[in-house]
Amino acid sequence: MQLNLPVTSVRDLTIHGDDLLIATHGRSFWILDNITPLRQALEAHGDGGARLYLYRPATRFAWIAILLRARRFAEEPTAENPRMAR
């Protein structure tokens, strides 16, 4: 589970929804997305048999689609944000 987690002191761990958030001693944080398989592995611990894990559908993200969409809507009229009250 090390993946790209730096070899440094971990100062804080928290679970937010289905994600594990880790804060290191340096100036970074690390997120393990969707810990559902870990929870299922803990439930199945000691069964001794084969196990199939349920999964959550993945989302594919493409930067090029966002760039193309931004260009297409560039001609749409827009308004300025209202000034904030002081």
N, C-alpha and C positions, 0 to 999 in steps of 0.2 A: 504493500500500500504506500510505499515511499513516493513513487512516481517522481514528480518534480518538486516535492517538498524539500527545502534546504535542510542540511544537517546542522541544525541550530536548536537552541533551547525553545521549547514551546511554552508560552505563558498563559494561554487561554484557549479553552475548547468550549464550543456551544453548538447545539443543534437548533437549526432554524428550519421548520417544516421538515423536509426530507434531505436537507443538506447539512454537512458537518463543516463548521467554520473553525479555522485554526489560526491563532495569532502567534507569530514567532517573536523572539526577543528583539530581533532587528526591526526594520520598518516595513514589514510585509505581512500579508495574511494569505491564507490558502483555503480554497473551498473544494470539498469533495462533494460533487453533485450527486444527488439521489442515493442515499444510503439504504434504500429498501432491500437490496440483496444482502447487506450485512445483517439487517434485522431478521430476514428470513433464515439466514445461516444460523443465527443464535437460536431461533425457534427449533430448527431441525437438528441441532447439536445432540449427538448421542443416538440418533435413529439407526445409524449403521448401514442404511440402504442408499440407493441412488435418489437424487433429489433434483427436481426441475424448479427453477425459480421464476416467479412472475416478474414481468418487467413493465416499465412505463414507456409509452410511445415517445420516440425521440423527435426532436425538431431540427430540421436542416436549415442552416442559416447561410445565406449567400450575400456577401457585400455588394456584388455587382447589381443585384436586383434593387438594392436600396439606392445605389448611385443612379441607375436608370430611372427609377421612380422619381427621384429628386429632380432630375432634368426635365422629366415630362410635366411635372406640376410647377415648374419655375415660373410659368407665365400666369398662373392663377393669381387673382387679386388677394392681397393680404392687408391686414391692418396692424398698426403699432399697438403694443401692449399699453394699457392705461398706466398712468403714473401711480406709484404707491403713495398712500397717505402717510404723512409723517406724524 
